[in-house]
Amino acid sequence: MAIWALDNIKGFPEKMSAEDTEQLQLGYRHKYSLNNPAVDYVIVEGNYLRVSDCEMQGIEIPKKCRAGFVWG
């Protein structure tokens, strides 16, 4: 990415405009999200469990547990 930025972003890396910096950071975040998809977790009896692991193992997720945590 840095080689592309040297060729395509004026002033990279020392004197980039605020807009170019923002766009570059958005690109970095996008690339990271493609390589590291979000993971859904649920808290059951104080334990953090991956929702996908519970589903694969046939573990029923109680309705009163806290769900919807996403870390990626």
ChimeraX attribute file (.defattr): number of C-alpha atoms within 10 A of each C-alpha:
attribute: neighborCount
match mode: 1-to-1
recipient: residues
	/A:1	8
	/A:2	11
	/A:3	8
	/A:4	8
	/A:5	14
	/A:6	12
	/A:7	10
	/A:8	10
	/A:9	16
	/A:10	13
	/A:11	13
	/A:12	16
	/A:13	12
	/A:14	7
	/A:15	11
	/A:16	14
	/A:17	14
	/A:18	9
	/A:19	9
	/A:20	16
	/A:21	15
	/A:22	12
	/A:23	12
	/A:24	17
	/A:25	12
	/A:26	12
	/A:27	13
	/A:28	12
	/A:29	12
	/A:30	12
	/A:31	11
	/A:32	12
	/A:33	12
	/A:34	9
	/A:35	10
	/A:36	11
	/A:37	11
	/A:38	12
	/A:39	13
	/A:40	17
	/A:41	20
	/A:42	21
	/A:43	18
	/A:44	15
	/A:45	9
	/A:46	9
	/A:47	9
	/A:48	14
	/A:49	15
	/A:50	15
	/A:51	19
	/A:52	14
	/A:53	12
	/A:54	14
	/A:55	11
	/A:56	8
	/A:57	8
	/A:58	9
	/A:59	11
	/A:60	9
	/A:61	16
	/A:62	12
	/A:63	8
	/A:64	8
	/A:65	12
	/A:66	15
	/A:67	17
	/A:68	12
	/A:69	14
	/A:70	12
	/A:71	10
	/A:72	10
